């Protein structure tokens, strides 16, 4: 392995993450070896999140905390990604809970399939992780790979994704104007990468609560059309940049 490179990097965007972030960080660290890292970009939290992050980084050398740009969740994730040293990069929200074998199962798929991006299913739970609200996010969304399908209806879910390091060259920078980063990453990987594998295994508990950055509601038709036009324009610019 090259100097300073890691096996796995986990990129987390944090902002006012209490009371959820502690349980999530613990679940992630259970998955990591000494060759791995958890990179947390804190976007100016005003609660006790910075104190917790400083504490956990002091206790565990695998945790690196970086200062976020203060420009919202997309740019905060971009900041975390820019600091990742891993050959495989996993995305993590601050409020979910990982299954204990998530990383090893996903790395096994990368090795077996030779793809550049892997996404697994998730169980949707309530805020306290005491009630199952939805047994399969994939079943709810009709999740599948493919650029065209996910431009029309996005089913990519960032917190369930991992990708090879090479994907960074295609997805950065993440445009300010698009809705979310997960569709951007998934579609660009479909167009430029070596494929996407959709795993049926449920390797994450996805919490639903009042502070979620994403929701399950649908926009009006005019808003949906506008969002797709904005996305396609940004995608066109990025593909031209990559071609030049």
TORLOLO-230182 format. One line per 2 residues: number of its first residue (from 1); their letters; for each residue y, z, x of N, C-alpha, C. Coordinates in Angstrom, 2 decimals, always signed. Each point is the difference from the previous one (the first is absolute). Last residue first. Layout:
BEGIN
NUM) a) Y,Z,X,Y,Z,X,Y,Z,X; ...
***
This chain:
BEGIN
244) xx) +17.06,-21.68,-12.08,+0.93,-0.39,+1.08,-0.28,+0.74,+1.32; -2.39,+0.96,-4.10,-0.34,-1.36,+0.45,+0.84,-0.41,+1.20
242) xx) +0.73,+4.11,-2.27,-1.24,+0.07,+0.75,-0.41,-1.36,+0.56; +3.81,+0.34,-2.83,+0.25,+0.74,+1.26,-1.24,+0.00,+0.87
240) xx) -0.36,-1.78,-4.32,+0.77,-0.90,+0.87,+0.26,+0.66,+1.35; -2.07,+2.59,-3.26,-0.93,-1.02,+0.48,+0.72,-1.01,+0.89
238) xx) +2.60,+3.33,-2.12,-0.88,+0.60,+1.01,-0.96,-1.04,+0.58; +2.86,-1.26,-3.55,+0.77,+0.26,+1.22,-0.90,+0.53,+1.12
236) xx) -1.93,-0.56,-4.26,+0.30,-1.30,+0.61,+0.77,+0.18,+1.30; -0.82,+3.82,-2.59,-1.23,-0.49,+0.61,+0.23,-1.33,+0.71
234) xx) +3.49,+1.83,-2.53,-0.20,+0.78,+1.21,-1.24,-0.46,+0.75; +0.81,-1.98,-4.17,+1.05,-0.39,+0.94,-0.16,+0.74,+1.33
232) xx) -2.87,+1.18,-3.52,-0.33,-1.32,+0.53,+1.05,-0.49,+0.99; +0.76,+4.09,-2.30,-1.12,+0.13,+0.92,-0.32,-1.34,+0.65
230) xx) +3.25,+0.08,-3.38,+0.50,+0.70,+1.19,-1.10,+0.09,+1.05; -1.23,-1.70,-4.15,+0.88,-0.95,+0.69,+0.53,+0.60,+1.30
228) xx) -2.49,+2.77,-2.83,-0.86,-0.98,+0.66,+0.81,-1.05,+0.74; +2.26,+3.26,-2.56,-0.65,+0.63,+1.14,-0.89,-0.98,+0.76
226) xx) +2.06,-1.41,-4.06,+0.98,+0.18,+1.06,-0.64,+0.58,+1.26; -2.66,-0.32,-3.85,+0.29,-1.34,+0.54,+0.97,+0.10,+1.17
224) xx) -0.93,+3.96,-2.35,-1.19,-0.45,+0.73,+0.24,-1.36,+0.64; +3.31,+1.69,-2.85,-0.02,+0.75,+1.26,-1.19,-0.43,+0.85
222) xx) +0.36,-1.86,-4.36,+1.06,-0.49,+0.89,+0.02,+0.71,+1.35; -3.18,+1.58,-3.25,-0.32,-1.33,+0.52,+1.13,-0.55,+0.89
220) xx) -0.50,+5.29,-0.25,+0.20,-1.05,-0.99,-0.27,-1.36,+0.65; -2.60,+4.09,+2.14,+1.37,-0.44,-0.19,+0.08,-0.99,-1.15
218) xx) -3.75,+4.01,+0.50,+0.26,-1.42,+0.23,+1.48,-0.29,-0.24; -2.96,+4.70,+1.70,+0.68,-0.70,-1.09,+0.27,-1.46,+0.40
216) xx) -1.97,+3.74,+2.62,-0.93,-0.93,-0.62,+0.64,-0.77,-1.15; +2.32,+2.05,+4.78,-0.53,+0.43,-1.28,-0.87,-1.09,-0.58
214) xx) +2.44,+2.07,+5.00,-0.50,-1.11,-0.81,-0.52,+0.55,-1.32; +1.84,+3.03,+2.98,+0.88,-1.14,+0.25,-0.43,-1.24,-0.76
212) xx) -0.80,+5.37,-1.44,-0.60,-1.19,+0.61,+1.03,-1.10,+0.18; +0.47,+4.59,-2.03,+0.77,-0.48,+1.15,-0.63,-1.21,+0.68
210) xx) -1.84,+2.54,-3.81,+1.31,-0.50,-0.40,+0.80,-0.60,+1.14; -5.39,-0.20,+0.14,+0.93,+1.08,-0.31,+1.38,-0.59,-0.21
208) xx) -5.56,-1.15,+1.47,+1.09,-0.42,-0.88,+0.85,+1.21,-0.34; -3.67,-1.38,+4.25,+0.64,+0.95,-0.92,+1.08,-0.67,-0.84
206) xx) -4.70,-1.56,+2.54,+1.38,-0.44,-0.18,+0.67,+0.88,-1.05; -4.36,+0.07,+3.58,+0.44,+0.57,-1.27,+1.50,-0.25,-0.11
204) xx) -4.01,-2.73,+2.94,+1.29,+0.68,-0.09,+0.19,+0.55,-1.40; -3.64,-2.87,+1.49,+0.21,+0.81,+1.19,+1.33,+0.74,-0.01
202) xx) -3.95,-3.07,-2.80,+1.21,+0.76,-0.35,+0.23,+1.05,+1.10; -2.70,-5.04,+0.00,-0.04,+1.45,+0.20,+1.35,+0.64,-0.31
200) xx) -0.97,-4.83,+0.03,-0.12,+0.72,-1.28,+0.01,+1.52,+0.15; +2.49,-3.95,+3.12,-1.12,+0.93,-0.03,-0.08,+0.69,-1.36
198) xx) +2.11,-4.77,+2.15,+0.22,+1.01,-1.02,-1.25,+0.87,-0.10; +2.37,-3.37,+3.95,-1.23,+0.51,-0.62,+0.37,+1.11,-0.97
196) xx) +2.50,-4.54,+2.58,+0.13,+1.32,-0.61,-1.34,+0.38,-0.61; +1.86,-3.71,+4.19,-0.62,+0.34,-1.27,+0.23,+1.43,-0.42
194) xx) +1.79,-2.15,+4.00,-1.39,-0.45,-0.02,-0.75,+0.47,-1.24; +5.57,-0.98,+0.39,-1.05,+0.78,+0.64,-1.38,-0.62,-0.11
192) xx) +4.31,-1.57,-2.01,+0.00,-0.13,+1.46,-1.21,+0.64,+0.68; +0.85,-0.13,-4.89,+0.49,-1.29,+0.48,-0.19,-0.19,+1.51
190) xx) -1.17,+4.10,-2.25,-0.79,-1.08,-0.61,+0.38,-1.36,+0.58; +2.55,+3.75,+1.27,-1.31,+0.00,+0.64,-0.90,-1.10,-0.57
188) xx) +4.15,+0.62,-2.00,+0.15,-0.60,+1.32,-1.31,+0.02,+0.77; +0.05,+2.13,-4.20,+0.16,-1.45,-0.15,+0.15,-0.68,+1.36
186) xx) -0.30,+4.80,-0.15,-1.22,-0.66,-0.47,+0.11,-1.50,-0.06; +3.83,+2.62,+1.15,-1.03,+0.08,+1.03,-1.25,-0.78,-0.43
184) xx) +3.47,+0.38,-3.17,+0.46,-0.77,+1.17,-1.09,-0.05,+1.08; -0.63,+2.79,-3.76,-0.16,-1.41,-0.36,+0.35,-0.90,+1.18
182) xx) +0.82,+4.59,+0.59,-1.43,-0.28,-0.07,-0.30,-1.46,-0.37; +4.51,+2.15,+0.31,-0.58,-0.53,+1.22,-1.45,-0.45,-0.15
180) xx) +3.91,-0.07,-4.00,-0.76,+0.95,+0.80,-0.71,-0.70,+1.16; +3.59,-2.18,-2.66,-0.25,+1.26,-0.69,-0.68,+1.04,+0.88
178) xx) +3.36,-3.67,+2.16,-1.24,-0.03,-0.76,-0.28,+1.37,-0.60; +3.82,-0.97,+2.92,+0.16,-0.37,-1.39,-1.29,-0.01,-0.82
176) xx) +0.60,+0.97,+4.89,+0.64,+1.02,-0.84,-0.15,-0.31,-1.48; -3.59,-1.74,+3.80,+1.30,-0.31,-0.62,+0.51,+1.12,-0.90
174) xx) -3.06,+0.43,+4.47,-0.22,+0.00,-1.44,+1.34,-0.21,-0.69; -1.24,-1.91,+5.09,+0.51,+1.13,-0.79,-0.34,-0.14,-1.49
172) xx) -3.73,-0.70,+1.97,+1.28,+0.60,+0.39,+1.03,-1.07,+0.32; -4.58,-1.04,-1.21,+0.62,+0.74,-1.12,+1.36,+0.61,+0.33
170) xx) -2.96,-2.57,+3.09,+0.29,-0.83,-1.17,+0.83,+0.74,-1.05; -1.60,+2.03,+4.08,+0.86,-1.11,+0.39,+0.40,-0.88,-1.18
168) xx) -3.11,+3.68,-0.47,+1.40,+0.43,+0.15,+0.93,-1.16,+0.32; -4.85,-0.35,-0.20,+0.72,-0.23,-1.26,+1.47,+0.37,+0.11
166) xx) -3.30,+0.80,+3.48,+0.59,-1.35,+0.01,+0.83,-0.29,-1.25; -2.72,+4.02,+0.61,+1.33,+0.05,+0.60,+0.72,-1.35,-0.06
164) xx) -3.66,+1.13,-3.75,-0.01,-0.12,+1.46,+1.44,-0.09,+0.51; -1.03,+2.65,-4.61,+0.00,-1.35,+0.54,+0.00,+0.03,+1.52
162) xx) -0.60,+2.90,-5.21,+0.04,+0.08,+1.47,-0.05,-1.42,+0.51; +0.97,+2.77,-5.16,-0.10,-1.09,+0.96,-0.17,+0.49,+1.43
160) xx) +0.95,+2.33,-4.36,-1.43,-0.28,+0.14,-0.28,-1.05,+1.08; +4.42,+1.38,-1.35,-0.66,+1.23,+0.43,-1.50,-0.15,+0.16
158) xx) +2.81,-3.67,-1.64,+0.19,+0.33,+1.40,-0.77,+1.21,+0.46; -1.11,-3.68,-3.72,+0.41,+1.40,-0.07,+0.07,+0.53,+1.43
156) xx) -0.31,-4.95,-3.18,-0.13,+0.67,+1.29,+0.63,+1.39,-0.08; -0.07,-3.47,-3.41,-1.02,+1.05,-0.12,-0.23,+0.69,+1.34
154) xx) +3.77,-3.50,-2.87,-0.38,+0.74,+1.19,-1.03,+1.07,-0.30; +1.21,-4.84,-2.20,-0.17,+1.39,-0.43,-0.48,+0.80,+1.20
152) xx) +1.64,-4.36,+0.78,+0.12,+0.00,-1.47,-0.09,+1.43,-0.55; -0.73,-0.59,+4.55,+1.41,-0.33,-0.27,+0.24,+0.02,-1.50
150) xx) -4.35,+0.63,+1.53,+0.81,+1.21,+0.18,+1.49,-0.26,+0.01; -3.22,-3.58,-0.49,-0.30,+0.99,-1.03,+0.92,+1.20,+0.11
148) xx) +0.26,-3.32,+3.38,+0.51,-0.47,-1.30,-0.19,+1.04,-1.09; -1.80,+0.93,+4.37,+1.46,-0.05,-0.04,+0.52,-0.38,-1.38
146) xx) -4.69,+2.67,+1.07,+0.53,-1.35,-0.20,+1.50,-0.01,-0.19; -4.23,+3.80,-1.19,+0.75,-0.56,+1.12,+0.53,-1.38,-0.38
144) xx) -0.87,+4.19,-3.53,-0.70,-1.07,+0.72,+0.91,-0.51,+1.10; -0.30,+3.81,-4.58,+0.32,-0.27,+1.40,-0.88,-1.08,+0.61
142) xx) +1.20,+2.16,-4.60,-0.69,-1.26,+0.22,+0.18,-0.46,+1.43; +1.62,+4.19,-2.12,+0.89,-1.06,+0.43,-0.67,-1.37,+0.10
140) xx) -2.46,+3.95,-1.38,+1.25,-0.01,-0.77,+0.86,-1.20,+0.33; -3.92,+0.80,+2.51,-0.35,-0.43,-1.36,+1.25,-0.10,-0.87
138) xx) +0.51,+1.70,+4.37,-0.35,-1.42,+0.02,-0.30,-0.53,-1.39; +0.71,+4.63,+0.72,+1.25,-0.75,-0.02,-0.28,-1.50,-0.03
136) xx) -3.20,+4.04,-1.83,+0.09,-1.11,+0.95,+1.34,-0.71,-0.14; -1.18,+3.99,-2.53,-1.09,+0.00,+0.97,+0.09,-1.10,+1.05
134) xx) +3.79,+2.97,-2.73,-0.47,-1.38,+0.03,-1.10,-0.10,+1.06; +1.94,+4.18,-1.02,+0.72,-0.76,-1.01,-0.53,-1.43,-0.13
132) xx) -1.79,+5.14,+1.69,-0.10,-1.43,+0.27,+0.65,-0.76,-1.14; +0.98,+5.17,+1.88,-0.44,-0.83,-1.12,+0.00,-1.47,+0.41
130) xx) +1.43,+3.58,+2.87,-0.99,+0.73,-0.79,-0.58,-0.84,-1.13; +3.75,-0.50,+3.47,-1.31,-0.47,+0.45,-1.12,+0.75,-0.72
128) xx) +4.87,+0.27,-0.73,-0.70,+1.11,+0.64,-1.38,-0.39,+0.53; +2.82,-3.18,-2.33,+0.80,+0.57,+1.08,-0.75,+1.07,+0.78
126) xx) -3.12,-3.53,-2.46,+1.27,+0.62,-0.38,+0.64,+0.70,+1.20; -3.16,-4.40,+0.66,-0.12,+1.38,-0.46,+1.37,+0.54,-0.38
124) xx) -3.13,-4.81,+1.26,+1.31,+0.53,-0.36,-0.18,+1.39,-0.61; -2.96,-3.06,+3.68,-0.08,+0.76,-1.25,+1.39,+0.57,-0.27
122) xx) -1.41,-4.60,+2.99,+0.51,+1.37,-0.07,-0.26,+0.59,-1.37; -1.67,-4.37,+3.80,+0.35,+0.47,-1.34,+0.48,+1.46,+0.08
120) xx) +0.56,-3.43,+4.27,-1.04,+0.68,-0.78,+0.55,+0.43,-1.36; +1.03,-3.89,+4.21,+0.57,+0.90,-1.02,-1.14,+0.57,-0.83
118) xx) +1.26,-2.90,+5.01,-0.99,+0.59,-0.90,+0.73,+0.90,-0.99; +0.96,-4.29,+3.93,+0.49,+1.04,-0.90,-1.12,+0.45,-0.92
116) xx) -0.69,-3.32,+3.41,+1.19,+0.65,+0.57,+0.57,+1.09,-0.90; -5.39,-1.81,+0.75,+1.25,-0.28,-0.71,+1.16,+0.72,+0.68
114) xx) -5.02,-0.05,+0.88,+0.92,-0.73,+0.86,+1.33,-0.35,-0.63; -4.31,+2.51,-1.45,+0.54,-1.19,-0.67,+0.94,-0.82,+0.87
112) xx) -2.22,+4.13,+1.48,-1.03,-0.81,-0.63,+0.55,-1.33,-0.52; +2.92,+3.27,+2.00,-0.98,-0.47,+0.99,-1.00,-0.96,-0.62
110) xx) +3.19,+2.10,-2.82,+0.68,-0.88,+0.96,-1.01,-0.61,+0.98; -1.61,+3.27,-2.88,+0.21,-1.26,-0.70,+0.72,-1.00,+0.91
108) xx) -0.62,+4.39,+1.58,-1.29,-0.68,-0.09,+0.12,-1.35,-0.69; +3.71,+2.85,+0.14,-0.22,-0.61,+1.31,-1.33,-0.74,+0.02
106) xx) +0.97,+2.49,-3.84,+0.85,-1.19,+0.08,-0.16,-0.70,+1.35; -2.30,+4.06,-0.70,-0.52,-1.02,-0.91,+0.82,-1.28,+0.09
104) xx) +1.43,+3.76,+2.47,-1.23,-0.56,+0.56,-0.58,-1.08,-0.90; +3.90,+2.34,-1.51,+0.26,-0.80,+1.19,-1.28,-0.65,+0.51
102) xx) -0.33,+2.98,-3.79,+0.79,-1.22,-0.26,+0.13,-0.88,+1.24; -2.32,+4.45,-1.17,-0.60,-1.08,+0.77,+0.75,-1.32,-0.15
100) xx) +1.27,+4.17,-2.26,-0.28,+0.40,+1.37,-0.51,-1.14,+0.88; +3.45,-0.78,-4.12,-1.40,+0.39,+0.12,-0.30,+0.25,+1.47
98) xx) +5.10,+0.52,-1.75,-1.01,-0.91,+0.52,-1.39,+0.60,-0.11; +4.80,+0.60,-2.87,-1.02,+0.75,+0.74,-1.08,-1.00,+0.42
96) xx) +5.72,-0.18,-1.36,-1.37,-0.25,-0.41,-0.96,+0.90,+0.78; +4.97,-0.45,+0.51,-0.43,+0.87,-1.10,-1.41,-0.26,-0.50
94) xx) +2.88,-2.37,+3.40,+0.05,+1.41,+0.35,-0.68,+0.91,-1.02; -1.41,-5.21,+1.40,+1.06,+0.67,-0.73,-0.07,+1.49,+0.30
92) xx) -1.91,-4.10,+3.17,-0.23,+1.24,-0.74,+1.27,+0.43,-0.71; -2.89,-4.31,+3.01,+1.20,+0.46,-0.69,-0.32,+1.25,-0.80
90) xx) -2.21,-2.24,+4.72,-0.24,+0.44,-1.37,+1.34,+0.45,-0.60; -1.93,-3.17,+4.39,+1.10,+0.75,-0.59,-0.30,+0.26,-1.47
88) xx) -2.44,-1.38,+5.14,-0.13,-0.07,-1.46,+1.06,+0.91,-0.60; +0.13,-0.34,+4.50,-0.60,-1.31,-0.21,-0.25,-0.26,-1.48
86) xx) +3.96,+3.47,+1.75,-1.41,-0.21,-0.27,-0.43,-1.46,-0.10; +4.42,+2.48,+0.59,-0.63,-0.52,+1.21,-1.44,-0.43,-0.23
84) xx) +5.02,+0.87,-2.95,-1.45,+0.12,+0.08,-0.55,-0.68,+1.25; +4.66,+0.16,-1.74,-0.36,+1.02,+0.98,-1.52,+0.13,+0.20
82) xx) +2.06,-2.96,-3.22,+0.52,-0.39,+1.31,-0.40,+0.98,+1.09; -1.04,+0.93,-4.58,-0.84,-1.07,+0.54,+0.46,-0.41,+1.41
80) xx) +2.61,+3.13,-2.45,-1.28,+0.58,+0.43,-0.88,-1.05,+0.66; +3.97,-1.54,-1.91,+0.27,+0.83,+1.18,-1.27,+0.65,+0.53
78) xx) -0.22,-2.39,-4.04,+0.19,-0.92,+1.12,+0.23,+0.79,+1.29; -0.14,+2.43,-3.99,-1.34,-0.45,+0.41,+0.11,-0.95,+1.20
76) xx) +4.01,+1.28,-1.81,-0.62,+1.17,+0.60,-1.43,-0.32,+0.45; +2.46,-3.19,-2.38,+0.45,+0.07,+1.38,-0.56,+1.23,+0.70
74) xx) -1.03,-0.51,-4.56,-0.49,-1.18,+0.72,+0.37,+0.07,+1.47; +1.59,+3.45,-3.02,-1.42,+0.08,+0.36,-0.50,-1.20,+0.78
72) xx) +5.25,+1.52,+0.37,-0.97,-0.17,-1.07,-1.41,-0.19,+0.51; +3.88,+0.79,+2.84,+0.27,-1.21,-0.78,-1.04,-0.25,-1.09
70) xx) +0.50,+3.19,+4.03,+0.83,+0.39,-1.14,+0.35,-1.15,-0.91; -2.89,+0.28,+4.15,+1.30,-0.66,+0.02,+0.93,+0.41,-1.13
68) xx) -3.89,+3.25,+2.42,+0.11,-1.18,-0.83,+1.41,-0.57,+0.00; -2.75,+2.94,+3.86,+1.10,+0.06,-0.95,+0.10,-1.31,-0.76
66) xx) -4.65,+2.17,+2.00,+1.16,-0.80,+0.42,+1.05,+0.05,-1.10; -4.86,+2.60,+1.93,+1.02,-0.06,-1.05,+1.19,-0.77,+0.55
64) xx) -5.62,+0.64,+1.07,+1.32,-0.34,+0.54,+0.97,-0.16,-1.17; -5.31,+2.12,+1.18,+1.09,-0.21,-0.96,+1.30,-0.29,+0.76
62) xx) -4.16,+1.19,+2.14,-0.20,-1.30,-0.64,+1.14,-0.35,-0.95; -0.50,+4.24,+2.35,+0.60,-1.06,+0.82,-0.17,-1.38,-0.60
60) xx) +0.35,+5.02,-2.28,-0.96,-1.10,+0.15,+0.65,-1.18,+0.71; +2.38,+4.14,-0.89,-1.38,+0.48,-0.01,-1.00,-1.09,+0.36
58) xx) +4.66,-0.92,-0.47,-0.14,+0.95,+1.11,-1.45,+0.46,+0.14; +1.20,-2.72,-3.62,+0.06,-0.79,+1.23,-0.15,+0.89,+1.24
56) xx) +0.26,+2.02,-4.27,-1.29,-0.68,+0.16,-0.02,-0.84,+1.26; +4.05,+2.24,-1.09,-1.07,+0.97,+0.22,-1.33,-0.70,+0.27
54) xx) +3.76,-2.55,-1.24,+0.18,+0.52,+1.35,-1.12,+0.97,+0.36; +0.09,-1.63,-4.39,-0.37,-1.06,+0.93,+0.15,+0.47,+1.45
52) xx) +1.41,+2.90,-3.46,-1.45,-0.14,+0.01,-0.44,-1.04,+1.02; +4.58,+0.53,-0.66,-0.55,+1.19,+0.65,-1.52,-0.08,+0.07
50) xx) +2.35,-3.42,-2.34,+0.18,-0.08,+1.45,-0.58,+1.20,+0.75; -0.17,+0.00,-4.87,-0.88,-0.96,+0.64,+0.21,-0.07,+1.52
48) xx) +2.24,+2.68,-3.67,-0.62,+0.60,+1.19,-0.96,-0.96,+0.71; +4.12,-2.01,-2.80,-0.80,+1.17,-0.34,-0.59,+0.56,+1.30
46) xx) +2.57,-4.00,-0.15,+0.89,+1.15,-0.17,-0.74,+1.24,-0.48; -1.02,-5.01,+2.91,-0.37,+0.95,-1.04,+0.95,+1.20,-0.01
44) xx) -0.17,-4.59,+2.46,+1.10,+0.91,-0.27,-0.30,+0.98,-1.12; -3.30,-3.23,+1.41,+1.23,-0.72,-0.32,+1.14,+0.93,-0.40
42) xx) -4.76,-0.15,+3.21,+0.68,+0.82,-1.01,+1.40,-0.55,-0.23; -4.96,-1.78,+1.99,+1.44,-0.27,+0.02,+0.64,+0.78,-1.14
40) xx) -4.81,+0.30,+2.98,+0.71,+0.34,-1.24,+1.49,-0.25,+0.20; -5.22,-1.10,+2.19,+1.43,-0.20,+0.22,+0.72,+0.23,-1.33
38) xx) -4.96,+1.16,+2.50,+0.68,-0.02,-1.29,+1.50,-0.05,+0.28; -4.75,-1.40,+3.06,+1.30,+0.64,-0.19,+0.45,-0.11,-1.45
36) xx) -4.73,-0.33,+3.77,+0.80,-0.48,-1.13,+1.33,+0.75,-0.09; -3.89,+0.82,+2.93,+0.54,-1.30,+0.37,+0.97,-0.56,-1.05
34) xx) -2.59,+4.08,-0.49,+1.02,+0.23,+1.03,+0.66,-1.30,+0.44; -1.95,-0.09,-4.91,-0.54,+0.49,+1.26,+1.15,+0.25,+0.97
32) xx) -0.12,-0.01,-5.73,+0.42,-0.56,+1.28,-0.71,+0.64,+1.18; -0.22,+1.10,-4.89,-0.56,-1.33,+0.23,+0.19,-0.49,+1.44
30) xx) +1.83,+4.12,-1.71,-1.46,+0.13,-0.04,-0.68,-1.32,+0.34; +4.69,+0.16,-0.56,-0.42,+0.47,+1.31,-1.50,+0.22,+0.07
28) xx) +1.97,-1.19,-4.18,+0.06,-1.10,+0.96,-0.54,+0.45,+1.36; +0.43,+3.21,-3.43,-1.08,-0.94,-0.34,-0.04,-1.18,+0.97
26) xx) +3.51,+3.16,+0.42,-1.28,+0.61,+0.36,-1.15,-0.96,-0.27; +4.28,-1.31,-1.41,-0.10,-0.02,+1.46,-1.33,+0.59,+0.46
24) xx) +0.97,+0.23,-4.63,-0.24,-1.37,+0.44,-0.18,-0.07,+1.52; +1.21,+4.11,-1.95,-1.38,-0.33,-0.35,-0.36,-1.42,+0.45
22) xx) +4.49,+1.40,+0.62,-0.91,+0.80,+0.82,-1.46,-0.39,-0.27; +3.59,-1.89,-2.61,-0.23,-0.62,+1.30,-0.98,+0.79,+0.87
20) xx) +1.82,+1.08,-4.64,-1.20,-0.82,+0.14,-0.38,-0.33,+1.43; +3.85,+2.53,-2.51,-1.10,+0.77,+0.57,-1.25,-0.82,+0.34
18) xx) +4.11,-1.65,+1.72,-0.64,+1.22,-0.50,-0.06,-0.04,-1.51; +2.15,-3.47,+2.74,-1.41,-0.10,-0.37,-0.68,+1.25,-0.48
16) xx) +4.58,-2.50,+1.43,-0.11,+1.12,-0.94,-1.42,+0.11,-0.55; -0.13,-3.88,+2.76,+1.33,+0.39,-0.47,-0.17,+1.06,-1.07
14) xx) -2.96,-3.57,+3.77,+0.20,+1.31,-0.63,+1.44,+0.17,-0.44; -4.12,-3.78,+1.67,+1.42,+0.13,-0.33,+0.18,+1.31,-0.77
12) xx) -4.00,-1.88,+3.65,+0.40,+0.70,-1.23,+1.52,+0.02,-0.13; -4.45,-2.39,+2.86,+1.45,-0.07,-0.20,+0.34,+0.64,-1.35
10) xx) -4.19,+0.10,+3.87,+0.31,+0.17,-1.41,+1.52,+0.06,-0.13; -3.63,-2.09,+3.89,+1.27,+0.62,-0.35,+0.08,+0.11,-1.52
8) xx) -4.20,-0.69,+3.95,+0.53,-0.05,-1.36,+1.37,+0.65,-0.03; -1.99,-0.74,+4.23,-1.00,-0.66,-0.84,+0.59,-0.25,-1.39
6) xx) +3.39,+0.13,+4.12,-0.85,+0.91,-0.74,-1.05,-0.80,-0.75; +3.43,-0.67,+4.68,-0.53,-0.48,-1.27,-0.89,+1.07,-0.62
4) xx) +2.10,+0.39,+4.38,+0.86,+0.38,-1.13,-0.50,-0.52,-1.35; -2.14,-2.49,+4.04,+0.78,+1.23,+0.15,+0.94,+0.18,-1.18
2) xx) -4.40,-2.84,-0.92,+1.21,-0.09,+0.81,+0.71,+1.35,+0.05; -5.37,-0.45,-0.54,+1.20,+0.00,-0.85,+1.25,+0.00,+0.89
***
